[in-house]
Amino acid sequence: MRWAHSAAIGNAFVALHGDLGAGKTTLVRHLLKALGVQGRVKSPTYAVVEPYELPAMNVWHFDFYRFTDPREWEDAGFRDIFASHGLKLAEWPEKAAAMLPVADVDVQIRTLDDATRQVTLTAHTATGAALLAAAGGAT
């Protein structure tokens, strides 16, 4: 994961899209391990957010799958987290779409078969473009 070595990752918002079981959480786990997270990386499906404190940055892994109303994002106090410095990774961002800021990078994961995924990265900001450049991709 080349992103782990990019300075832009320290204050980015990455939105992960894909069907249930597409691999969003697996991708996040690999990224967090590359960033230096030790131990088990839990899915935030029930907790909604799992925070990680690393020497170089704070990371928040969100899963909005269980949201029934985008206002739940505001009620939970997530505006403060998104306004703070650190990496924010959000699965099922469409469930809180009206409240979320623009993602620096959208990651779309499409299941082709049991073992194959098509991943499309789209940058929406200068931070996102820097992340894609660090990954060797087009902006």
C-alpha positions as CSV (number, residue, x, y, z in Angstrom):
1,M,0.0,0.0,0.0
2,R,1.9,3.0,-1.3
3,W,-0.6,5.4,0.3
4,A,0.9,4.5,3.7
5,H,4.0,6.4,2.7
6,S,2.3,9.5,1.4
7,A,2.2,12.7,3.5
8,A,-1.3,13.3,2.1
9,I,-2.7,10.3,3.9
10,G,-2.4,12.1,7.3
11,N,-5.5,14.2,6.7
12,A,-7.5,12.5,4.1
13,F,-11.1,11.3,3.8
14,V,-11.4,8.1,1.8
15,A,-14.9,6.8,1.0
16,L,-15.3,3.1,0.2
17,H,-18.2,1.9,-2.0
18,G,-19.2,-1.6,-2.9
19,D,-21.7,-4.3,-2.3
20,L,-21.8,-6.3,0.9
21,G,-18.8,-8.6,0.9
22,A,-17.0,-6.8,-1.8
23,G,-13.9,-6.3,0.4
24,K,-14.2,-2.8,1.8
25,T,-13.2,-3.9,5.3
26,T,-10.4,-6.1,4.0
27,L,-8.9,-3.2,2.1
28,V,-9.1,-1.0,5.2
29,R,-7.4,-3.7,7.3
30,H,-4.5,-3.9,4.8
31,L,-4.1,-0.1,4.8
32,L,-4.2,0.1,8.6
33,K,-1.6,-2.7,8.9
34,A,0.6,-0.8,6.3
35,L,0.2,2.3,8.4
36,G,1.5,0.4,11.5
37,V,-1.7,-0.6,13.4
38,Q,-0.8,-3.6,15.6
39,G,-3.2,-6.3,16.6
40,R,-6.7,-7.0,15.4
41,V,-8.4,-4.5,13.1
42,K,-12.1,-4.8,13.9
43,S,-15.0,-4.1,11.6
44,P,-16.9,-1.0,12.9
45,T,-20.2,-2.4,11.7
46,Y,-21.8,-2.4,15.1
47,A,-19.7,0.3,16.8
48,V,-20.0,2.6,13.7
49,V,-16.5,3.9,14.3
50,E,-13.2,2.3,15.4
51,P,-10.4,4.8,16.3
52,Y,-6.7,4.1,16.0
53,E,-3.9,6.3,17.5
54,L,-0.7,6.0,15.6
55,P,2.5,8.0,16.2
56,A,2.1,10.0,13.0
57,M,-1.7,10.4,12.9
58,N,-5.1,9.5,14.2
59,V,-7.3,7.2,12.1
60,W,-11.0,6.7,12.3
61,H,-12.6,3.7,10.4
62,F,-16.4,4.3,10.0
63,D,-19.1,1.9,8.8
64,F,-22.4,3.7,8.2
65,Y,-24.2,0.5,7.0
66,R,-26.7,0.5,9.9
67,F,-27.6,4.2,9.5
68,T,-31.2,4.7,8.6
69,D,-31.1,8.5,8.5
70,P,-28.0,10.7,7.5
71,R,-28.8,12.9,10.5
72,E,-27.5,10.1,12.7
73,W,-24.0,11.2,11.6
74,E,-24.6,14.7,13.1
75,D,-26.2,13.3,16.2
76,A,-23.2,11.0,16.9
77,G,-20.8,14.0,16.9
78,F,-18.9,12.9,13.8
79,R,-18.7,16.5,12.4
80,D,-16.0,17.1,15.0
81,I,-14.0,14.1,14.0
82,F,-14.2,15.0,10.3
83,A,-13.1,18.6,11.2
84,S,-10.0,17.3,13.0
85,H,-6.7,16.3,11.6
86,G,-6.3,12.6,10.7
87,L,-7.3,9.9,8.3
88,K,-11.0,9.1,8.0
89,L,-12.1,5.9,6.2
90,A,-15.8,5.4,5.6
91,E,-17.6,2.3,4.4
92,W,-21.2,2.8,3.2
93,P,-20.8,6.7,2.9
94,E,-24.0,6.9,1.0
95,K,-25.9,6.2,4.2
96,A,-24.6,9.6,5.6
97,A,-24.1,11.3,2.3
98,A,-26.0,14.5,3.0
99,M,-23.8,15.1,6.0
100,L,-20.3,14.0,4.9
101,P,-17.8,16.4,3.3
102,V,-16.5,15.6,-0.2
103,A,-14.3,12.6,-0.1
104,D,-10.7,13.1,-1.1
105,V,-10.8,9.7,-2.8
106,D,-13.7,7.5,-3.7
107,V,-12.8,3.8,-3.8
108,Q,-15.3,1.7,-5.7
109,I,-15.0,-2.1,-5.3
110,R,-16.9,-4.2,-7.7
111,T,-17.1,-8.0,-7.3
112,L,-16.4,-9.8,-10.6
113,D,-16.4,-13.3,-9.0
114,D,-15.5,-15.0,-5.7
115,A,-11.8,-14.2,-6.0
116,T,-11.7,-11.2,-8.3
117,R,-12.4,-7.5,-7.7
118,Q,-12.3,-4.4,-9.9
119,V,-11.2,-1.4,-7.9
120,T,-11.6,2.1,-9.2
121,L,-10.1,5.1,-7.5
122,T,-11.4,8.6,-8.1
123,A,-9.8,11.8,-6.7
124,H,-12.1,14.7,-5.9
125,T,-9.5,17.1,-4.2
126,A,-5.9,18.0,-4.3
127,T,-5.3,15.7,-1.4
128,G,-6.9,12.9,-3.3
129,A,-4.8,13.6,-6.4
130,A,-1.7,13.5,-4.2
131,L,-2.8,10.1,-2.9
132,L,-3.4,8.7,-6.4
133,A,-0.1,10.1,-7.6
134,A,1.7,8.4,-4.6
135,A,-0.1,5.1,-5.6
136,G,1.2,5.4,-9.1
137,G,-2.3,6.0,-10.5
138,A,-3.9,8.7,-12.6
139,T,-5.6,11.6,-11.0
